[in-house]
Amino acid sequence: MKCPGQDTQYWSEDAIFETECPECGSPMEFFKDDATRRCSSCKKKIANPKMDFGCASYCKFVEQCLGTLPEEFVAQREDLFKDRVAVELKKYLGTDFKRIGHAAKVANYAEKIGKKERANLPVILCAAYLYDIGAKNAFEKYQSEEPEYIEKESPIVARELMEKLGASQELVDEVIRLVSSHGRPDENAWISRKILHDADQLTHMFACKDKTGVETDEFETKIDHIFLTRAGNELAKQVLLETA
């Protein structure tokens, strides 16, 4: 069966539309399934401004359907993919609302830190959602949720989930690299690893942020020691000091 969105028999009159070239302002005509077209005036390759890649974020047959995705849409596809990962995480954990909430908070902090550090957000956010996903397996296999067991099981579950969703091998490999280590990264570590560490640490510290009996300067020094990125350090002080 051909995808209805790409089958011309299902198209309406707005399937062909006109727009202006963003480079030179000349009129251009697009078919709804054109990923890009070259402007006849300035010869620049222009992306279809109305193309929706929602299904392409998770469909493993996207290349057979649409052809090779243009470079400008690859990042968009991976950005949408992280939302599918979040949904699958919730399905997998079921009624374990504590774990679901923790993963959501880690992802929220990771996004804020990652934006300021100009990091690869799709990779970081997928990894943030899947960082502790092995906890369920760890408890069933070892009757323990210690970090060493979660670290052992999370890559297994994360890989299965991402491959089920049809993630690219490159994205899978990068995410698995991140969820495979729960220890403190060193100064030369991959920036995404530092960001994930900071987001996870901030989530844990916020859950028990009571600093009764600790001077603000002392607590601030502790934050400087724990957090590895500038953005993570700034966010931690904002969250843990200003709201304490």
N, CA and C of each residue as an Amber inpcrd file, in Angstrom:
protein
   732
   0.8380000  -1.2000000   0.0000000   0.0000000   0.0000000   0.0000000
   0.8710000   1.2470000   0.0000000   0.5180000   2.1980000  -0.8510000
   1.2650000   3.4420000  -0.8930000   0.7540000   4.3750000   0.1890000
   1.6560000   5.1110000   0.8230000   1.2660000   6.0630000   1.8570000
   0.2730000   7.0660000   1.2690000  -0.9300000   7.2200000   1.8690000
  -1.9340000   8.1500000   1.3350000  -1.4150000   9.5620000   1.1800000
  -0.5260000   9.9660000   2.0510000   0.0100000  11.3150000   1.9670000
   0.8390000  11.5460000   0.7180000   1.3630000  10.4690000   0.1360000
   2.2020000  10.5940000  -1.0550000   1.4850000  10.1420000  -2.3280000
   0.2890000   9.5600000  -2.2030000  -0.4650000   9.0590000  -3.3460000
  -1.2920000  10.1990000  -3.9290000  -1.0640000  10.5360000  -5.2120000
  -1.6980000  11.7040000  -5.8160000  -3.2200000  11.5970000  -5.8960000
  -3.7810000  10.3830000  -5.8390000  -5.2400000  10.2580000  -5.9260000
  -5.9380000  10.8290000  -4.6910000  -5.1750000  11.0090000  -3.6050000
  -5.7440000  11.5680000  -2.3860000  -5.4710000  13.0710000  -2.2570000
  -4.7980000  13.6320000  -3.2210000  -4.4200000  15.0340000  -3.1180000
  -5.6150000  15.9500000  -3.3770000  -5.6040000  17.1120000  -2.7370000
  -6.6070000  18.1390000  -2.9720000  -5.9690000  19.2520000  -3.7870000
  -6.7570000  20.3170000  -4.0510000  -6.2590000  21.3850000  -4.9280000
  -5.0750000  22.1460000  -4.3480000  -4.8920000  22.0560000  -3.0170000
  -3.7550000  22.7660000  -2.4190000  -2.4780000  21.9310000  -2.4090000
  -2.5030000  20.7820000  -3.1090000  -1.3190000  19.9220000  -3.1670000
  -0.2100000  20.5490000  -4.0080000  -0.5850000  21.4850000  -4.8590000
   0.3880000  22.2540000  -5.6430000   0.2190000  23.7190000  -5.2430000
   1.2880000  24.3450000  -4.8190000   1.1740000  25.7180000  -4.3410000
   2.3700000  26.5600000  -4.7840000   2.1920000  27.8610000  -4.7220000
   3.2410000  28.7940000  -5.0960000   3.7800000  29.4860000  -3.8490000
   5.0430000  29.8080000  -3.8750000   5.6830000  30.5320000  -2.7860000
   6.8010000  31.3790000  -3.3700000   7.4500000  32.1640000  -2.5360000
   8.5750000  32.9740000  -2.9990000   9.8840000  32.3600000  -2.5500000
  10.8710000  32.4230000  -3.4000000  12.2070000  31.9530000  -3.0310000
  12.7310000  32.8290000  -1.8900000  13.1310000  32.2430000  -0.7790000
  13.6340000  33.0380000   0.3460000  14.9700000  33.7130000   0.0610000
  15.6320000  33.2830000  -1.0140000  16.9290000  33.8590000  -1.3560000
  16.7990000  35.0980000  -2.2450000  15.9310000  34.9980000  -3.2790000
  15.8590000  36.1030000  -4.2400000  14.4620000  36.6670000  -4.4320000
  13.4480000  36.0170000  -3.8480000  12.0890000  36.5390000  -3.9460000
  11.3400000  36.1350000  -5.2010000  11.9560000  35.3580000  -6.0680000
  11.2780000  34.9280000  -7.2920000  10.1860000  33.9050000  -6.9820000
   9.1190000  33.8650000  -7.8000000   8.0480000  32.8920000  -7.5520000
   8.5410000  31.4650000  -7.8080000   8.0690000  30.5300000  -6.9750000
   8.4090000  29.1190000  -7.1280000   7.1390000  28.2880000  -6.9690000
   7.0900000  27.1660000  -7.6410000   5.9570000  26.2450000  -7.5250000
   6.4360000  24.9440000  -6.8960000   5.6880000  24.4680000  -5.9010000
   6.0130000  23.2180000  -5.2200000   4.8490000  22.2350000  -5.3130000
   5.1640000  20.9760000  -5.4920000   4.2180000  19.9050000  -5.2330000
   4.3700000  19.5440000  -3.7500000   3.2910000  19.1080000  -3.1050000
   3.3340000  18.8840000  -1.6710000   4.3750000  17.8590000  -1.2530000
   4.7290000  16.9060000  -2.1580000   5.6940000  15.8750000  -1.7890000
   7.1140000  16.2040000  -2.2430000   7.3340000  17.4290000  -2.7650000
   8.6930000  17.8470000  -3.1000000   9.4440000  18.1590000  -1.8110000
  10.5510000  17.4860000  -1.5660000  11.3690000  17.8230000  -0.4020000
  12.0890000  19.1450000  -0.6440000  12.6330000  19.2950000  -1.8590000
  13.3010000  20.5430000  -2.2490000  13.0460000  20.8080000  -3.7260000
  13.2200000  22.0450000  -4.1230000  13.2210000  22.4070000  -5.5390000
  14.2780000  23.4760000  -5.7360000  14.8100000  23.5440000  -6.9520000
  15.8260000  24.5510000  -7.2510000  15.1650000  25.7650000  -7.8830000
  15.4530000  26.9270000  -7.3450000  14.8930000  28.1700000  -7.8700000
  15.4210000  28.4030000  -9.2900000  14.5040000  28.6970000 -10.2100000
  14.9170000  28.8960000 -11.6080000  15.6830000  30.1900000 -11.8100000
  15.5610000  31.1170000 -10.8610000  16.2490000  32.4060000 -10.9870000
  17.6440000  32.3900000 -10.3670000  17.7250000  32.0850000  -9.0670000
  19.0340000  32.1420000  -8.3910000  19.7280000  30.7790000  -8.3110000
  19.0180000  29.7240000  -8.7110000  19.5650000  28.3630000  -8.7760000
  19.8510000  27.7390000  -7.4000000  19.3560000  28.3800000  -6.3370000
  19.5480000  27.8260000  -5.0050000  18.5480000  26.6880000  -4.7780000
  18.9840000  25.6410000  -4.0260000  18.0790000  24.5600000  -3.6700000
  17.2900000  24.9960000  -2.4410000  15.9730000  25.0050000  -2.5730000
  15.0950000  25.5190000  -1.5210000  14.2470000  24.3860000  -0.9450000
  14.1780000  24.3230000   0.3800000  13.3590000  23.3050000   1.0450000
  11.8880000  23.6730000   0.9540000  11.0490000  22.6580000   0.8300000
   9.6050000  22.8420000   0.7830000   9.1260000  23.4230000   2.1230000
   8.5900000  24.6540000   2.1300000   8.2060000  25.2860000   3.4040000
   6.9850000  24.6670000   4.0630000   6.2400000  23.8430000   3.3190000
   5.0260000  23.2350000   3.8810000   5.1500000  21.7400000   4.1300000
   6.3300000  21.1960000   3.9340000   6.4510000  19.7480000   4.0660000
   6.4280000  19.3350000   5.5210000   5.5970000  18.3420000   5.8300000
   5.4360000  17.8580000   7.2010000   6.1120000  16.5030000   7.3290000
   7.1240000  16.4270000   8.1990000   7.8460000  15.1800000   8.4030000
   7.4520000  14.4980000   9.7130000   6.2030000  14.7040000  10.1550000
   5.7680000  14.0770000  11.3990000   5.9210000  12.5660000  11.3750000
   5.3950000  11.9080000  10.3390000   5.4890000  10.4430000  10.2760000
   6.9230000   9.9970000  10.0590000   7.7290000  10.8480000   9.4050000
   9.1150000  10.4810000   9.1430000   9.9570000  10.4210000  10.3980000
   9.4200000  10.9500000  11.5030000  10.1880000  10.9250000  12.7420000
  10.2950000   9.5320000  13.3200000   9.3950000   8.6320000  12.9070000
   9.4310000   7.2880000  13.4840000   9.3070000   6.1600000  12.4670000
   8.9040000   6.4670000  11.2330000   8.6760000   5.4040000  10.2520000
  10.0000000   4.8680000   9.7130000  10.2100000   3.5580000   9.8270000
  11.4700000   2.9720000   9.3770000  11.5440000   2.8320000   7.8570000
  10.4170000   3.0970000   7.1670000  10.4060000   3.0050000   5.7160000
  10.4660000   4.3780000   5.0600000  10.8940000   5.3890000   5.8350000
  10.8490000   6.7560000   5.3410000  11.6480000   6.9470000   4.0560000
  12.8080000   6.3040000   3.9430000  13.6190000   6.5240000   2.7410000
  12.9880000   5.8970000   1.5040000  12.3090000   4.7240000   1.6830000
  11.6120000   4.1200000   0.5530000  10.4260000   4.9770000   0.1380000
   9.8330000   5.6580000   1.1180000   8.6400000   6.4590000   0.8560000
   8.9850000   7.8070000   0.2490000   9.9170000   8.5080000   0.8700000
  10.2350000   9.8760000   0.4770000  11.5470000  10.0200000  -0.2690000
  12.3200000   8.9380000  -0.3190000  13.6550000   9.0530000  -0.8640000
  14.5990000   9.5090000   0.2280000  15.8540000   9.7260000  -0.1080000
  16.8240000  10.1830000   0.8800000  16.4420000  11.5670000   1.3700000
  16.3180000  11.7030000   2.6760000  15.9210000  12.9960000   3.2380000
  17.0040000  14.0420000   3.0070000  16.6010000  15.2490000   2.5850000
  17.5970000  16.3130000   2.4340000  18.2110000  16.6430000   3.7820000
  19.4290000  17.1180000   3.7550000  20.1800000  17.3720000   4.9870000
  19.4450000  18.2790000   5.9560000  18.7250000  19.2740000   5.4110000
  18.0640000  20.2340000   6.2890000  16.9160000  19.6290000   7.0900000
  16.4550000  18.4120000   6.6920000  15.3600000  17.7880000   7.4210000
  15.8150000  16.6780000   8.3550000  17.0730000  16.2740000   8.2710000
  17.5600000  15.1890000   9.1190000  17.4640000  15.5810000  10.5840000
  17.9050000  16.7860000  10.9190000  17.8400000  17.2500000  12.2990000
  16.3990000  17.3330000  12.7840000  15.4840000  17.7560000  11.8950000
  14.0770000  17.8540000  12.2650000  13.5160000  16.4800000  12.5690000
  13.8970000  15.4840000  11.7670000  13.4000000  14.1350000  11.9920000
  13.8630000  13.6130000  13.3490000  15.1330000  13.8000000  13.6690000
  15.6590000  13.3170000  14.9430000  15.0670000  14.0950000  16.1150000
  14.7810000  15.3780000  15.9000000  14.1830000  16.1650000  16.9680000
  12.7840000  15.6500000  17.2850000  12.0320000  15.2750000  16.2590000
  10.7090000  14.7090000  16.4700000  10.8010000  13.3200000  17.0940000
  11.8500000  12.6100000  16.7950000  11.9980000  11.2420000  17.2760000
  12.0520000  11.1700000  18.7980000  12.6200000  12.1770000  19.4270000
  12.7430000  12.1460000  20.8840000  11.3820000  12.1370000  21.5600000
  10.3560000  12.7080000  20.8700000   9.0100000  12.6720000  21.4240000
   8.4500000  11.2530000  21.4080000   8.7900000  10.5030000  20.3770000
   8.3700000   9.0960000  20.3120000   9.0430000   8.2880000  21.4150000
  10.2990000   8.5990000  21.6870000  11.0220000   7.9110000  22.7580000
  10.3370000   8.1830000  24.0950000   9.9250000   9.4260000  24.3210000
   9.2480000   9.7680000  25.5710000   7.9540000   8.9870000  25.7320000
   7.2130000   8.8370000  24.6560000   5.9580000   8.0700000  24.7030000
   6.2330000   6.6060000  25.0090000   7.2420000   6.0270000  24.3430000
   7.5640000   4.6200000  24.5750000   8.0740000   4.3770000  25.9860000
   8.8080000   5.3460000  26.5270000   9.2800000   5.2450000  27.9090000
   8.0880000   5.0980000  28.8520000   7.0760000   5.9380000  28.6630000
   5.8930000   5.8940000  29.5220000   5.1630000   4.5620000  29.3820000
   5.0840000   4.0550000  28.1650000   4.4460000   2.7520000  27.9560000
   5.2190000   1.6540000  28.6680000   6.5290000   1.7090000  28.5600000
   7.3830000   0.6720000  29.1410000   7.3080000   0.6810000  30.6610000
   7.3100000   1.8670000  31.2610000   7.3040000   1.9690000  32.7190000
   5.9090000   1.8640000  33.3270000   4.8890000   2.0070000  32.5030000
   3.5260000   1.8020000  32.9870000   3.1420000   2.7490000  34.1090000
   2.8790000   2.1890000  35.2900000   2.4370000   3.0040000  36.4280000
   3.5900000   3.4160000  37.3540000   4.8120000   3.2380000  36.9000000
   5.9640000   3.6600000  37.7070000   6.1530000   5.1670000  37.5170000
   5.2450000   5.9360000  38.1260000   5.2250000   7.3770000  37.9010000
   6.4590000   8.0770000  38.4630000   7.0640000   7.4890000  39.4640000
   8.2720000   8.0800000  40.0360000   9.3940000   8.0770000  39.0040000
   9.6000000   6.9310000  38.3300000  10.6420000   6.8400000  37.2990000
  10.3080000   7.7230000  36.1020000   9.0340000   7.7410000  35.7220000
   8.6250000   8.5680000  34.5890000   8.8780000  10.0440000  34.8950000
   8.5170000  10.4590000  36.1070000   8.7270000  11.8430000  36.5060000
  10.1940000  12.2110000  36.5460000  11.0130000  11.2870000  37.0570000
  12.4550000  11.5370000  37.1260000  13.0210000  11.7140000  35.7190000
  12.6540000  10.8250000  34.7970000  13.1610000  10.9070000  33.4210000
  12.7350000  12.2140000  32.7590000  11.4970000  12.6420000  33.0000000
  11.0020000  13.8890000  32.4100000  11.7830000  15.0930000  32.9330000
  12.1130000  15.0760000  34.2210000  12.8730000  16.1840000  34.8070000
  14.3000000  16.2070000  34.2780000  14.9130000  15.0360000  34.1490000
  16.2670000  14.9700000  33.5850000  16.2600000  15.5320000  32.1640000
  15.2550000  15.1320000  31.3730000  15.1590000  15.6240000  29.9960000
  14.9370000  17.1350000  29.9600000  14.1270000  17.6450000  30.8780000
  13.8600000  19.0810000  30.9370000  15.1360000  19.8750000  31.2380000
  15.8890000  19.4100000  32.2270000  17.1450000  20.0920000  32.5630000
  18.1710000  19.9150000  31.4430000  18.2120000  18.7260000  30.8570000
  19.1740000  18.4620000  29.7730000  18.9140000  19.3710000  28.5760000
  17.6440000  19.6230000  28.3010000  17.3060000  20.5080000  27.1810000
  17.7700000  21.9350000  27.4580000  17.5400000  22.4170000  28.6800000
  17.9440000  23.7810000  29.0280000  19.4610000  23.9400000  28.9790000
  20.1510000  22.9430000  29.5230000  21.6240000  23.0060000  29.5130000
  22.1540000  22.8420000  28.0970000  21.5940000  21.8710000  27.3640000
  22.0530000  21.5730000  26.0170000  21.9010000  22.7420000  25.0670000
  20.8160000  23.4920000  25.2000000  20.6090000  24.6590000  24.3290000
  21.7000000  25.6890000  24.5420000  22.0370000  25.9600000  25.8010000
  23.0670000  26.9580000  26.0840000  24.4560000  26.4770000  25.6790000
  24.6670000  25.1570000  25.7520000  25.9640000  24.6070000  25.3650000
  26.0300000  24.3040000  23.8690000  24.9170000  24.5580000  23.1790000
  24.8210000  24.3130000  21.7260000  25.1920000  22.8860000  21.3670000
  24.6260000  21.9630000  22.1030000  24.9170000  20.5450000  21.9070000
  23.8550000  19.9010000  21.0130000  24.0390000  18.6280000  20.7400000
  23.1170000  17.8700000  19.8890000  21.8980000  17.4600000  20.7140000
  20.8530000  18.2640000  20.6670000  19.6910000  18.0450000  21.5300000
  18.9480000  16.7320000  21.2770000  18.7240000  16.3050000  20.0250000
  18.0290000  15.0320000  19.8340000  18.7290000  13.8660000  20.5300000
  20.0520000  13.8190000  20.4310000  20.8120000  12.7460000  21.0850000
  20.6990000  12.8540000  22.5980000  20.9070000  14.0610000  23.1160000
  20.8840000  14.2680000  24.5650000  19.5170000  13.9560000  25.1630000
  18.4480000  14.3770000  24.4920000  17.1120000  14.1760000  25.0370000
  16.6800000  12.7160000  24.9710000  17.0180000  12.0320000  23.8860000
  16.7330000  10.5970000  23.8360000  17.4520000   9.8820000  24.9740000
  18.7200000  10.2360000  25.1680000  19.5140000   9.6100000  26.2280000
  18.9740000   9.9690000  27.6110000  18.4930000  11.1900000  27.7770000
  17.9530000  11.6180000  29.0740000  16.7270000  10.7960000  29.4520000
  15.8740000  10.5560000  28.4850000  14.6790000   9.7490000  28.7530000
  15.0450000   8.2990000  29.0670000  16.1130000   7.8060000  28.4440000
  16.4550000   6.3770000  28.5510000  17.5670000   6.0880000  29.5650000
  18.0650000   7.1130000  30.2280000  19.2350000   6.9790000  31.0880000
  19.0650000   5.9020000  32.1620000  17.9190000   5.8750000  32.8090000
  17.6670000   4.9200000  33.8910000  16.6360000   3.8640000  33.5320000
  16.3940000   3.6700000  32.2440000  15.3250000   2.7620000  31.8420000
  15.6110000   1.3060000  32.2180000  16.8680000   0.9920000  32.5420000
  17.2260000  -0.3710000  32.9410000  16.9050000  -0.6930000  34.3850000
  16.3660000   0.2690000  35.1370000  16.0830000   0.0420000  36.5580000
  15.1050000  -1.1080000  36.7700000  14.1100000  -1.1890000  35.9190000
  13.1070000  -2.2500000  36.0390000  13.7460000  -3.6200000  35.8710000
  14.5770000  -3.7750000  34.8510000  15.2950000  -5.0390000  34.6270000
  16.2630000  -5.3350000  35.7630000  16.9340000  -4.2870000  36.2370000
  17.9130000  -4.4590000  37.3150000  17.2500000  -5.0370000  38.5560000
  16.0770000  -4.5200000  38.8820000  15.3840000  -5.0130000  40.0680000
  14.9180000  -6.4530000  39.8780000  14.4220000  -6.7650000  38.6730000
  13.9390000  -8.1230000  38.4110000  15.0790000  -9.1430000  38.3950000
  16.2390000  -8.7460000  37.8660000  17.3620000  -9.6810000  37.7480000
  18.2080000  -9.7700000  39.0160000  18.4340000  -8.6210000  39.6480000
  19.3950000  -8.5730000  40.7540000  18.7810000  -8.1230000  42.0850000
  17.4600000  -7.8770000  42.0740000  16.7820000  -7.3590000  43.2700000
  17.4870000  -6.1160000  43.8050000  17.9680000  -5.3070000  42.8770000
  18.6940000  -4.0990000  43.2600000  18.5370000  -3.0370000  42.1770000
  18.5050000  -1.7780000  42.6070000  18.4730000  -0.6670000  41.6650000
  19.7150000   0.2110000  41.8410000  20.8030000  -0.4210000  42.2730000
  22.0670000   0.2940000  42.4020000  22.5410000   0.7400000  41.0080000
  23.2450000   1.8740000  40.9340000  23.6820000   2.4180000  39.6450000
  24.4250000   1.4210000  38.7650000  25.2470000   0.5550000  39.3600000
  26.0250000  -0.3850000  38.5430000  25.1300000  -1.3360000  37.7620000
  23.9790000  -1.7030000  38.3460000  23.0580000  -2.6110000  37.6600000
  22.1990000  -1.8670000  36.6450000  21.8110000  -0.6480000  36.9920000
  21.0600000   0.1640000  36.0340000  21.9280000   0.4700000  34.8090000
  23.1790000   0.7840000  35.0500000  24.1350000   1.0570000  33.9800000
  24.3140000  -0.1540000  33.0750000  24.2180000  -1.3350000  33.6440000
  24.3800000  -2.5710000  32.8860000  23.1590000  -2.8760000  32.0270000
  21.9730000  -2.6000000  32.5630000  20.7360000  -2.9630000  31.8830000
  20.1840000  -1.8830000  30.9520000  20.4450000  -0.6230000  31.2560000
  19.8630000   0.4610000  30.4590000  20.2250000   0.4080000  28.9750000
  21.4810000   0.1400000  28.6020000  21.8040000   0.0720000  27.1760000
  21.0330000  -1.0250000  26.4410000  20.7780000  -2.1330000  27.1130000
  20.0550000  -3.2440000  26.4850000  18.6300000  -2.8260000  26.1550000
  17.9430000  -2.2660000  27.1590000  16.5500000  -1.8570000  26.9640000
  16.4720000  -0.6860000  25.9890000  17.3900000   0.2660000  26.1180000
  17.3850000   1.4490000  25.2520000  17.5770000   1.0620000  23.7890000
  18.4960000   0.1530000  23.5230000  18.7400000  -0.2740000  22.1390000
  17.4980000  -0.9440000  21.5580000  16.8790000  -1.8330000  22.3200000
  15.6790000  -2.5270000  21.8470000  14.5660000  -1.5330000  21.5230000
  14.3840000  -0.5600000  22.3960000  13.3150000   0.4150000  22.2040000
  13.5700000   1.2840000  20.9770000  14.8000000   1.7630000  20.8210000
  15.1060000   2.6490000  19.7010000  15.0660000   1.9210000  18.3670000
  15.5370000   0.6860000  18.3490000  15.4860000  -0.0890000  17.1140000
  14.0430000  -0.4250000  16.7400000  13.2280000  -0.6560000  17.7460000
  11.8020000  -0.9020000  17.5150000  11.1520000   0.3050000  16.8480000
  11.5810000   1.4950000  17.2220000  11.0260000   2.7230000  16.6570000
  11.6490000   3.0910000  15.3100000  12.6700000   2.3330000  14.8920000
  13.2860000   2.5920000  13.5990000  14.3120000   3.7030000  13.5850000
  14.9860000   3.9240000  14.7150000  16.0180000   4.9640000  14.7720000
  17.1910000   4.6180000  13.8660000  17.8620000   5.6390000  13.3820000
  19.0530000   5.3990000  12.5740000  20.1300000   4.7590000  13.4440000
  21.0100000   3.9910000  12.8260000  22.0570000   3.3240000  13.5850000
  22.9750000   4.3310000  14.2640000  23.2140000   5.4430000  13.5970000
  24.0800000   6.4830000  14.1740000  23.4700000   7.0460000  15.4550000
  22.1590000   7.3210000  15.4150000  21.4880000   7.8550000  16.5990000
  21.4840000   6.8280000  17.7240000  21.2140000   5.5760000  17.3850000
  21.2200000   4.5070000  18.3930000  22.5830000   4.4280000  19.0720000
  23.6400000   4.4030000  18.2690000  24.9960000   4.2570000  18.8190000
  25.3640000   5.4150000  19.7460000  24.9960000   6.6450000  19.3540000
  25.3420000   7.8020000  20.1790000  24.5840000   7.7860000  21.5040000
  23.3110000   7.4040000  21.4540000  22.5110000   7.3400000  22.6790000
  23.0260000   6.2470000  23.6050000  23.3710000   5.0910000  23.0330000
  23.8740000   3.9830000  23.8460000  25.1870000   4.3650000  24.5200000
  26.0180000   5.1270000  23.8380000  27.2640000   5.6070000  24.4480000
  26.9730000   6.3930000  25.7210000  25.8990000   7.1660000  25.6820000
  25.5710000   8.0110000  26.8180000  24.9470000   7.2350000  27.9760000
  24.0340000   6.3250000  27.6630000  23.3530000   5.6080000  28.7520000
  24.2100000   4.4820000  29.3220000  25.3520000   4.2090000  28.6920000
  26.2110000   3.1120000  29.1530000  27.1060000   3.4980000  30.3160000
  27.1350000   4.7680000  30.6740000  28.0190000   5.1940000  31.7530000
  27.2920000   6.1350000  32.7050000  27.2360000   5.7330000  33.9670000
  26.5880000   6.5580000  34.9900000  27.6040000   7.1740000  35.9540000
  28.8610000   6.9130000  35.7300000  29.8870000   7.4850000  36.5940000
  30.1590000   8.9360000  36.2400000  30.8970000   9.6010000  37.0950000
  31.2390000  11.0070000  36.8430000  32.2370000  11.0940000  35.6910000
  31.8920000  11.8170000  34.6190000  32.8300000  11.9410000  33.4930000
  34.0200000  12.8260000  33.8590000  35.1330000  12.5940000  33.1730000
  36.2960000  13.4390000  33.4590000  36.2280000  14.7190000  32.6280000
  37.1980000  15.5730000  32.8150000  37.1860000  16.8910000  32.1750000
  37.2470000  16.8140000  30.6570000  37.7980000  15.7280000  30.1240000
  37.9380000  15.5900000  28.6760000  36.7900000  14.8230000  28.0350000
  35.7490000  14.5750000  28.8030000  34.6240000  13.7780000  28.3030000
  33.8450000  14.5350000  27.2340000  33.1230000  13.7750000  26.4530000
  32.2090000  14.2570000  25.4370000  31.2430000  15.2550000  26.0850000
  30.9650000  16.4020000  25.4450000  30.1050000  17.4390000  26.0320000
  28.7110000  16.9000000  26.3370000  28.1890000  16.0400000  25.4870000
  26.8630000  15.4700000  25.7350000  26.8510000  14.6490000  27.0160000
  27.9600000  13.9800000  27.2850000  28.0830000  13.1770000  28.5170000
  28.0600000  14.0890000  29.7380000  28.7530000  15.2180000  29.6610000
  28.7710000  16.1680000  30.7750000  27.3830000  16.7640000  31.0120000
  26.6930000  17.0750000  29.9310000  25.3580000  17.6630000  30.0430000
  24.3970000  16.6900000  30.7100000  24.4530000  15.4360000  30.2880000
  23.5660000  14.4240000  30.8730000  23.8790000  14.2200000  32.3530000
  25.1630000  14.2120000  32.6910000  25.5740000  14.1020000  34.0940000
  25.0040000  15.2560000  34.9120000  25.1380000  16.4740000  34.3880000
  24.6620000  17.6450000  35.1200000  23.1440000  17.6110000  35.2960000
  22.4260000  17.2170000  34.2410000  20.9620000  17.1630000  34.3160000
  20.5040000  16.1140000  35.3270000  21.1750000  14.9850000  35.3390000
  20.8120000  13.9230000  36.2830000  21.1350000  14.3400000  37.7200000
  22.3020000  14.9390000  37.9300000  22.6850000  15.3930000  39.2590000
  21.7230000  16.4630000  39.7830000  21.3440000  17.3870000  38.9110000
  20.4390000  18.4510000  39.3210000  19.0750000  17.8840000  39.7050000
  18.6170000  16.8920000  38.9710000  17.3320000  16.2570000  39.2870000
  17.3730000  15.6120000  40.6650000  18.4480000  14.8920000  40.9570000
  18.5910000  14.2450000  42.2620000  18.7060000  15.2840000  43.3790000
  19.4930000  16.3260000  43.1380000  19.7010000  17.3380000  44.1750000
  18.4380000  18.1500000  44.4330000  17.6560000  18.4020000  43.3910000
  16.4130000  19.1510000  43.5780000  15.4170000  18.3430000  44.4100000
  15.4480000  17.0120000  44.2240000  14.5230000  16.1440000  44.9710000
  14.8110000  16.1690000  46.4630000  16.0670000  16.4900000  46.8280000
  16.4220000  16.5680000  48.2570000  17.2090000  17.8510000  48.4990000
  16.6290000  18.9690000  48.1170000  17.3670000  20.2430000  48.0810000
  17.5100000  20.9260000  49.4400000  17.0200000  20.3160000  50.4780000
  17.1320000  20.9270000  51.8050000  18.6060000  21.1170000  52.1710000
  19.0150000  22.3550000  52.3620000  20.4050000  22.6470000  52.7280000
  20.4750000  23.2900000  54.1170000  19.5560000  22.8720000  54.9720000
  19.5170000  23.4000000  56.3320000  20.8640000  23.2090000  57.0200000
  21.3700000  24.2660000  57.6070000  22.6450000  24.1810000  58.3210000
  23.8560000  24.3660000  57.4410000  23.6470000  24.5450000  56.1320000
  24.7680000  24.7370000  55.2070000  24.7540000  26.1820000  54.7280000
  25.8580000  26.8630000  54.8910000  25.9570000  28.2460000  54.4380000
  25.8530000  28.3190000  52.9200000  25.2700000  29.4170000  52.4390000
  25.0870000  29.5790000  50.9940000  26.4120000  29.4910000  50.2420000
  27.4580000  30.1350000  50.7630000  28.7640000  30.1040000  50.0980000
  29.3040000  28.6840000  50.0210000  29.0930000  27.9300000  51.0830000
  29.5670000  26.5480000  51.1080000  28.7910000  25.6950000  50.1030000
  27.4900000  25.9210000  50.0490000  26.6520000  25.1740000  49.1120000
  27.0110000  25.5210000  47.6670000  27.3060000  26.8010000  47.4270000
  27.6870000  27.2540000  46.0900000  29.0080000  26.6190000  45.6660000
  29.9260000  26.4810000  46.5940000  31.2050000  25.8200000  46.3070000
  30.9860000  24.3600000  45.9550000  30.0570000  23.7410000  46.6470000
  29.7190000  22.3460000  46.3590000  29.1730000  22.2070000  44.9480000
  28.3230000  23.1410000  44.5530000  27.7620000  23.1340000  43.1980000
  28.8740000  23.2880000  42.1640000  29.8180000  24.1940000  42.4350000
  30.9360000  24.4050000  41.5090000  31.7370000  23.1220000  41.3040000
  31.8180000  22.3200000  42.3340000  32.5860000  21.0800000  42.2540000
  31.8210000  19.9860000  41.5130000  30.5110000  19.9470000  41.6870000
  29.6970000  18.8560000  41.1380000  29.4150000  19.0250000  39.6560000
  29.0580000  20.2380000  39.2420000  28.5760000  20.4340000  37.8730000
  29.7230000  20.7500000  36.9160000  29.6520000  20.1150000  35.7450000
  30.7890000  20.1180000  34.8180000  30.6640000  21.0950000  33.6620000
  29.4580000  21.5920000  33.3980000  29.2840000  22.5590000  32.3150000
  28.9200000  23.9180000  32.9080000  29.2470000  24.9510000  32.1830000
  28.9170000  26.3040000  32.6730000  27.4040000  26.4740000  32.7780000
  26.6930000  26.0080000  31.7480000  25.2400000  26.1430000  31.7590000
  24.6190000  25.3190000  32.8800000  25.1720000  24.1340000  33.1310000
  24.6680000  23.2930000  34.2110000  24.8990000  23.9310000  35.5640000
  26.0650000  24.5390000  35.7360000  26.4070000  25.2170000  36.9830000
  25.4500000  26.3910000  37.2400000  25.2130000  27.1820000  36.1930000
  24.3290000  28.3330000  36.3270000  22.8940000  27.9120000  36.6430000
  22.4270000  26.8660000  35.9540000  21.0640000  26.3970000  36.1880000
  20.9210000  25.8150000  37.5920000  21.9330000  25.0950000  38.0450000
  21.9000000  24.5070000  39.3890000  21.8010000  25.5980000  40.4520000
  22.5680000  26.6640000  40.2990000  22.5080000  27.7610000  41.2780000
  21.1570000  28.4630000  41.2530000  20.6160000  28.5830000  40.0630000
  19.3010000  29.2020000  39.9350000  18.2320000  28.3400000  40.6020000
  18.2650000  27.0510000  40.3360000  17.2310000  26.1400000  40.8460000
  17.4070000  25.8310000  42.3350000  18.6460000  25.6030000  42.7500000
  18.8880000  25.1420000  44.1090000  19.0910000  26.2660000  45.1240000
  19.5650000  27.4190000  44.6670000  19.8040000  28.5240000  45.5950000
  18.6640000  29.5150000  45.6320000  18.1830000  29.9160000  44.4630000
  17.1500000  30.9340000  44.4170000  15.8030000  30.4280000  44.9020000
  15.5800000  29.1010000  44.7990000  14.2920000  28.5460000  45.2390000
  14.4150000  27.8510000  46.5760000  15.6270000  27.8810000  47.1820000
  15.8220000  27.1640000  48.4450000  15.1570000  27.9020000  49.5930000
